[in-house]
Amino acid sequence: MVDGQNKCELCEKLENFSTNIQKQEFFVINDDSNGLPVSKNAYLSTVTEDEVKKGEVQGRIYAKNRLDTGHMQETHIWVGDYSMTNDYNSYAKRKWTNDEKGNSIGIKRLGALMIDVDDLYAGFLSGFKIQGEGKYTTMSRYATLSRRLQSFFKLYLNNFAEDKELSIIYSEGDDVFAIGAWDDILDFVQDVYGYFKKWTDGKMTFSAGVALVESKTPINVIARETKVLLDKAKLSGKDRITLFSEDNVFTFSEYIQDIVFDKLSVIREFFENEQDHGKAFAYKLLNLIRNRSEKDRISFARIAYYLARLEEASQNKDGFGKFKQLMIDWFNDNDEIKRAEMALMLYIYEIREDGYDE
C-alpha cells in the first residue's frame, strides 16, 4: 500500500499514468521499474520527442497518433483520446454558455454517447460476395476494411471532437463511448454520422444511444444506462438513435433532417421573435403534447383552443398564426408530434436556467 493512502502502488501508477497517456505522444517500454508494469521486467513510461531524437531513450519506442518513423520506433498507435478536460463535472456546469446577464444557460446535465456499427460481422462475412461472384472475397480486402474502420474510429474521431466540450472514453474498431456537455455530444454524433456516411459511401451505418445524466453519476452507471439506450436503437432497426429514454427512437434521417434542421429551427425562430410568450408557454406546449391521446380527442380541441386564445393576445399575430397552424398540423399526426415533442424538449434544454451544486 502507498503510505497514507488507501491504494496500492499499482493503482497509484495507473492513476498517474492515465493523465500521461492522454497528453504525451511518445512512450517507451524498458526495464525502468519507475514506469507502469506491463509484463515481467517490462515497464511503460512516457518520453519527450527531444529525448527520442537525441537517442537518449533505450527500449521499444511507440508514437501515438503520429506517423513519425525512425528513432528506434516500434510502431504507430492510433487512439481516440480527445478530451477537453478530465474534470467531467465541468461539462455540466456550462461556464461557456451565458446570457446577456452573464448567467450560464442550458440544462446542467452530462450527455453520454455510445455508437456501434450496424451488422459489422455480416458486412465482413458477405460484403464482398455479391460482387463478381465472390472473386473479391479475399483476406487482403477484409484486412483493408478492418484497418480503414480502425483509422476512422481511432484516429479521425479526434478531429470530429476538436473544440467540443467532451471526452472520448474509449473508441475501438466499431464502437465509441464519450461523455460531455449534452449539446456538444449531440453535435458530435451528428458530425460523426455525416462523415461516416461519406467514408463508407453509404454502404455502412451505425446506431447510437444518448443519455442525459446528473454530473455526479458514477461513470460505470452512466455507461450501463447509455448501453441500454444503444441496445434499444439497435433492436429497433439499423441507422437509429435513441435520445434520453427508450421511448425516443428515431432514424438518423428523422433526427437530423426533421427534428434538428426543421422543427427545432422553427421553434427557435418563433420564440426568438415572440415577445409575449416565453418559457412558460414552451413548458405548457410540452405538457399538452405529452397529454395527447388518440382515444380521448378532447386533447386535440384543448391545444387548438389554447393556441387560438394566445394568438388573440399576441402582438405578433402573423408569426404566431403560422406557428399555431404548424403545431396543430404536427399534433394531428402521431409521428410528426413525436418529433415535435423532441424538438421542443431540446429547445427547453437550451434555454433552461438551472442552479448547480458545486
C-alpha positions as CSV (number, residue, x, y, z in Angstrom):
1,M,0.0,0.0,0.0
2,V,1.1,3.6,-0.6
3,D,1.9,5.4,2.6
4,G,-1.1,7.4,3.9
5,Q,-3.4,6.4,1.1
6,N,-5.9,3.7,0.7
7,K,-4.5,2.3,-2.6
8,C,-1.7,0.0,-3.8
9,E,1.4,1.1,-5.7
10,L,0.0,-0.3,-9.0
11,C,-3.2,1.7,-8.5
12,E,-1.2,4.9,-7.9
13,K,0.9,4.3,-11.1
14,L,-2.3,3.6,-13.1
15,E,-3.8,6.8,-11.8
16,N,-0.7,8.9,-12.6
17,F,-0.2,7.3,-16.0
18,S,-3.8,7.9,-17.1
19,T,-3.0,11.6,-17.5
20,N,0.3,11.0,-19.1
21,I,-1.1,8.6,-21.7
22,Q,-3.6,11.2,-22.8
23,K,-1.3,14.2,-23.1
24,Q,2.0,12.6,-24.2
25,E,2.8,11.3,-27.7
26,F,5.9,9.1,-27.2
27,F,6.2,6.1,-25.0
28,V,8.9,3.5,-24.2
29,I,8.9,0.0,-22.8
30,N,12.1,-0.9,-21.0
31,D,13.3,-2.3,-17.6
32,D,12.9,1.0,-15.7
33,S,10.8,0.0,-12.7
34,N,9.6,3.6,-12.2
35,G,7.2,3.0,-15.1
36,L,3.9,1.2,-15.3
37,P,4.4,-2.6,-15.3
38,V,3.1,-4.3,-18.4
39,S,4.8,-7.7,-18.2
40,K,7.7,-9.4,-16.4
41,N,10.7,-6.9,-16.2
42,A,8.9,-4.6,-18.7
43,Y,7.6,-1.1,-17.8
44,L,5.8,1.6,-19.8
45,S,6.9,5.2,-19.5
46,T,6.4,8.5,-21.3
47,V,9.3,10.2,-23.1
48,T,9.6,13.5,-24.9
49,E,10.2,13.9,-28.6
50,D,13.6,15.6,-28.0
51,E,14.7,12.7,-25.9
52,V,13.8,10.3,-28.7
53,K,15.6,12.4,-31.3
54,K,18.7,12.8,-29.2
55,G,19.0,9.0,-28.8
56,E,18.6,9.3,-25.0
57,V,15.9,6.6,-24.8
58,Q,16.6,2.9,-24.5
59,G,13.9,0.4,-25.2
60,R,11.0,-0.1,-27.5
61,I,9.6,3.3,-28.6
62,Y,6.0,3.9,-29.7
63,A,4.3,7.0,-31.2
64,K,0.7,7.8,-30.6
65,N,-1.4,9.3,-33.4
66,R,1.7,10.3,-35.3
67,L,3.3,9.0,-38.5
68,D,6.9,9.5,-37.3
69,T,9.4,6.9,-38.4
70,G,13.0,6.1,-37.4
71,H,14.5,6.9,-34.0
72,M,14.2,3.2,-32.9
73,Q,10.4,3.3,-33.1
74,E,8.5,0.1,-33.0
75,T,5.1,1.1,-34.4
76,H,2.4,3.8,-34.5
77,I,-0.5,3.5,-32.1
78,W,-3.9,5.1,-33.0
79,V,-6.0,6.2,-30.1
80,G,-9.3,8.1,-29.9
81,D,-8.4,10.1,-26.8
82,Y,-9.6,13.6,-27.3
83,S,-10.6,15.3,-24.1
84,M,-11.4,19.0,-23.4
85,T,-10.8,18.3,-19.6
86,N,-10.6,15.4,-17.2
87,D,-13.0,17.1,-14.9
88,Y,-16.2,15.6,-16.3
89,N,-18.3,17.6,-13.8
90,S,-17.3,20.8,-15.5
91,Y,-19.2,19.8,-18.6
92,A,-22.4,20.1,-16.7
93,K,-21.6,23.5,-15.2
94,R,-21.8,25.1,-18.6
95,K,-19.5,28.0,-17.8
96,W,-19.1,28.7,-21.6
97,T,-22.8,29.4,-22.3
98,N,-24.0,32.7,-20.9
99,D,-27.0,35.0,-21.4
100,E,-26.8,38.8,-21.5
101,K,-26.6,38.9,-17.7
102,G,-23.6,36.5,-17.6
103,N,-25.6,33.6,-16.2
104,S,-24.9,30.2,-17.7
105,I,-27.9,28.8,-19.6
106,G,-28.9,25.3,-20.7
107,I,-29.8,22.3,-18.6
108,K,-26.9,21.3,-16.4
109,R,-26.6,17.7,-17.2
110,L,-23.9,15.4,-18.7
111,G,-24.5,13.9,-22.1
112,A,-23.2,10.3,-22.7
113,L,-22.9,8.7,-26.1
114,M,-22.4,5.2,-27.3
115,I,-22.0,4.3,-31.0
116,D,-21.9,0.8,-32.6
117,V,-21.6,-0.1,-36.2
118,D,-24.7,-2.0,-37.6
119,D,-24.2,-5.6,-38.7
120,L,-20.4,-5.3,-38.8
121,Y,-19.8,-9.0,-38.8
122,A,-22.3,-9.6,-41.5
123,G,-20.6,-6.9,-43.6
124,F,-17.3,-8.7,-43.2
125,L,-18.8,-12.1,-44.0
126,S,-20.9,-11.2,-47.0
127,G,-19.9,-7.7,-48.0
128,F,-17.7,-8.7,-51.0
129,K,-19.5,-11.9,-52.0
130,I,-22.2,-10.1,-54.0
131,Q,-19.6,-8.6,-56.3
132,G,-18.0,-10.6,-59.1
133,E,-19.4,-13.9,-57.8
134,G,-17.2,-13.7,-54.8
135,K,-13.9,-13.1,-56.5
136,Y,-13.3,-10.1,-54.3
137,T,-13.7,-12.1,-51.1
138,T,-10.0,-12.1,-50.1
139,M,-8.2,-11.8,-46.8
140,S,-6.4,-8.6,-48.0
141,R,-9.8,-6.9,-48.6
142,Y,-11.0,-7.9,-45.2
143,A,-7.8,-6.6,-43.6
144,T,-8.1,-3.3,-45.5
145,L,-11.7,-2.8,-44.4
146,S,-10.8,-3.5,-40.8
147,R,-7.8,-1.1,-41.0
148,R,-10.0,1.6,-42.5
149,L,-12.6,1.3,-39.8
150,Q,-9.9,1.3,-37.1
151,S,-8.5,4.5,-38.6
152,F,-11.9,6.2,-38.6
153,F,-12.9,5.4,-35.1
154,K,-9.4,5.7,-33.5
155,L,-7.6,8.4,-35.4
156,Y,-10.1,10.7,-37.3
157,L,-12.6,10.7,-34.4
158,N,-10.3,13.1,-32.5
159,N,-10.8,15.6,-35.3
160,F,-14.6,15.5,-35.2
161,A,-14.4,16.1,-31.4
162,E,-12.0,19.0,-31.7
163,D,-13.1,22.2,-29.7
164,K,-16.1,20.4,-28.3
165,E,-16.8,20.1,-24.6
166,L,-16.5,16.4,-24.4
167,S,-14.1,13.5,-23.7
168,I,-13.8,10.2,-25.6
169,I,-13.6,7.5,-23.0
170,Y,-12.9,4.7,-25.5
171,S,-13.1,4.2,-29.2
172,E,-12.5,0.7,-30.6
173,G,-12.8,-0.8,-34.1
174,D,-16.6,-0.2,-34.4
175,D,-17.8,1.4,-31.2
176,V,-17.4,4.6,-29.2
177,F,-18.2,5.8,-25.7
178,A,-18.0,9.6,-25.0
179,I,-19.1,11.9,-22.2
180,G,-19.5,15.7,-22.3
181,A,-21.8,18.6,-22.5
182,W,-25.1,17.3,-23.7
183,D,-25.5,19.7,-26.7
184,D,-21.9,19.1,-27.8
185,I,-22.5,15.4,-27.6
186,L,-25.4,15.8,-29.9
187,D,-23.4,17.9,-32.4
188,F,-20.6,15.3,-32.2
189,V,-22.8,12.3,-33.1
190,Q,-24.3,14.3,-35.9
191,D,-20.9,15.2,-37.3
192,V,-19.6,11.6,-36.9
193,Y,-22.7,10.2,-38.7
194,G,-22.2,12.6,-41.6
195,Y,-18.6,11.8,-42.1
196,F,-19.1,8.0,-41.6
197,K,-21.7,8.0,-44.3
198,K,-19.3,9.7,-46.7
199,W,-16.4,7.4,-45.5
200,T,-18.4,4.3,-46.4
201,D,-20.2,5.7,-49.4
202,G,-23.5,5.0,-47.6
203,K,-22.7,1.2,-47.5
204,M,-22.5,1.0,-43.7
205,T,-24.4,2.6,-40.9
206,F,-24.2,2.8,-37.1
207,S,-26.7,3.1,-34.3
208,A,-26.3,5.3,-31.2
209,G,-27.7,5.9,-27.7
210,V,-27.5,9.3,-25.9
211,A,-28.2,9.5,-22.2
212,L,-28.8,12.6,-20.1
213,V,-27.4,12.1,-16.6
214,E,-26.6,14.0,-13.4
215,S,-23.0,15.1,-13.3
216,K,-22.1,13.2,-10.1
217,T,-23.3,9.8,-11.5
218,P,-20.5,7.2,-11.4
219,I,-19.1,6.5,-14.9
220,N,-19.9,2.8,-14.7
221,V,-23.6,3.7,-14.1
222,I,-23.5,6.2,-17.0
223,A,-22.0,3.5,-19.3
224,R,-24.7,1.0,-18.3
225,E,-27.6,3.4,-18.8
226,T,-26.2,4.6,-22.2
227,K,-25.7,1.0,-23.3
228,V,-29.4,0.3,-22.6
229,L,-30.4,3.2,-25.0
230,L,-27.9,1.9,-27.6
231,D,-29.4,-1.6,-27.5
232,K,-32.9,-0.1,-27.9
233,A,-31.7,1.7,-31.0
234,K,-30.2,-1.5,-32.5
235,L,-33.2,-3.6,-31.7
236,S,-35.4,-1.1,-33.5
237,G,-33.5,-1.5,-36.7
238,K,-30.4,-0.1,-38.4
239,D,-29.3,3.5,-38.6
240,R,-31.1,4.7,-35.5
241,I,-30.5,6.9,-32.5
242,T,-32.2,6.7,-29.0
243,L,-32.4,10.1,-27.2
244,F,-32.6,10.3,-23.4
245,S,-35.2,7.5,-22.9
246,E,-36.2,4.2,-24.6
247,D,-39.3,5.8,-25.9
248,N,-37.4,8.2,-28.1
249,V,-36.0,6.1,-31.0
250,F,-35.6,7.9,-34.4
251,T,-33.8,7.1,-37.6
252,F,-30.8,9.4,-38.1
253,S,-32.6,11.0,-41.1
254,E,-35.6,11.8,-38.8
255,Y,-33.3,13.2,-36.1
256,I,-31.1,15.3,-38.3
257,Q,-33.4,16.5,-41.0
258,D,-36.8,16.6,-39.4
259,I,-36.0,17.3,-35.8
260,V,-32.8,19.4,-35.8
261,F,-32.9,21.2,-39.2
262,D,-36.7,21.6,-39.4
263,K,-38.8,21.6,-36.2
264,L,-36.1,22.8,-33.8
265,S,-35.2,25.6,-36.2
266,V,-38.9,26.6,-36.4
267,I,-39.3,26.6,-32.7
268,R,-36.1,28.6,-32.1
269,E,-37.1,31.2,-34.6
270,F,-40.6,31.5,-33.2
271,F,-39.5,32.1,-29.6
272,E,-36.7,34.5,-30.6
273,N,-39.3,36.7,-32.2
274,E,-42.1,36.2,-29.7
275,Q,-42.1,38.8,-27.0
276,D,-45.3,38.0,-25.3
277,H,-44.8,34.3,-24.5
278,G,-41.6,32.7,-23.3
279,K,-40.6,29.7,-21.2
280,A,-43.9,29.2,-19.6
281,F,-45.5,28.9,-23.0
282,A,-42.9,26.3,-24.1
283,Y,-43.5,24.2,-21.0
284,K,-47.3,24.4,-21.4
285,L,-47.0,23.2,-25.0
286,L,-44.8,20.3,-23.9
287,N,-47.4,19.4,-21.3
288,L,-50.2,19.5,-23.9
289,I,-48.3,17.3,-26.3
290,R,-47.5,14.7,-23.6
291,N,-51.2,14.5,-22.6
292,R,-52.2,13.9,-26.2
293,S,-54.4,10.9,-26.6
294,E,-55.9,9.3,-29.8
295,K,-58.6,7.7,-27.7
296,D,-59.6,11.0,-25.9
297,R,-60.0,13.6,-28.7
298,I,-60.5,16.4,-26.3
299,S,-56.7,16.8,-26.1
300,F,-56.9,18.0,-29.8
301,A,-59.5,20.6,-29.0
302,R,-57.6,21.7,-25.9
303,I,-54.4,22.6,-27.8
304,A,-56.3,24.3,-30.6
305,Y,-58.3,26.4,-28.1
306,Y,-55.2,27.3,-26.1
307,L,-53.2,28.4,-29.1
308,A,-56.1,30.4,-30.5
309,R,-56.5,32.2,-27.2
310,L,-52.9,33.2,-27.0
311,E,-52.9,34.2,-30.7
312,E,-55.6,36.8,-29.9
313,A,-53.4,38.4,-27.2
314,S,-50.1,38.2,-29.3
315,Q,-48.6,41.4,-30.8
316,N,-47.0,39.2,-33.5
317,K,-50.2,37.7,-34.9
318,D,-48.7,36.8,-38.3
319,G,-45.8,34.9,-36.8
320,F,-47.9,33.3,-34.1
321,G,-50.6,32.3,-36.6
322,K,-48.1,30.4,-38.7
323,F,-46.6,28.7,-35.7
324,K,-50.1,27.8,-34.4
325,Q,-51.0,26.1,-37.7
326,L,-47.7,24.2,-37.8
327,M,-48.2,23.0,-34.3
328,I,-51.8,21.9,-35.0
329,D,-50.7,20.1,-38.1
330,W,-48.0,18.3,-36.2
331,F,-50.4,17.5,-33.4
332,N,-52.7,15.7,-35.8
333,D,-50.0,13.2,-36.9
334,N,-48.6,10.6,-34.5
335,D,-45.1,10.6,-36.0
336,E,-44.9,14.4,-36.5
337,I,-45.9,15.2,-33.0
338,K,-43.4,12.8,-31.5
339,R,-40.6,14.6,-33.5
340,A,-42.1,18.0,-32.5
341,E,-42.0,16.9,-28.8
342,M,-38.3,16.0,-29.1
343,A,-37.5,19.3,-30.8
344,L,-39.4,21.3,-28.1
345,M,-37.6,19.3,-25.4
346,L,-34.2,20.2,-27.0
347,Y,-35.2,23.9,-27.1
348,I,-36.2,23.9,-23.4
349,Y,-32.9,22.2,-22.5
350,E,-31.1,25.0,-24.4
351,I,-32.8,27.9,-22.6
352,R,-33.3,26.3,-19.1
353,E,-31.6,28.1,-16.2
354,D,-30.5,25.6,-13.6
355,G,-28.8,26.0,-10.3
356,Y,-25.7,23.9,-9.8
357,D,-24.4,22.4,-6.6
358,E,-20.6,22.8,-6.5
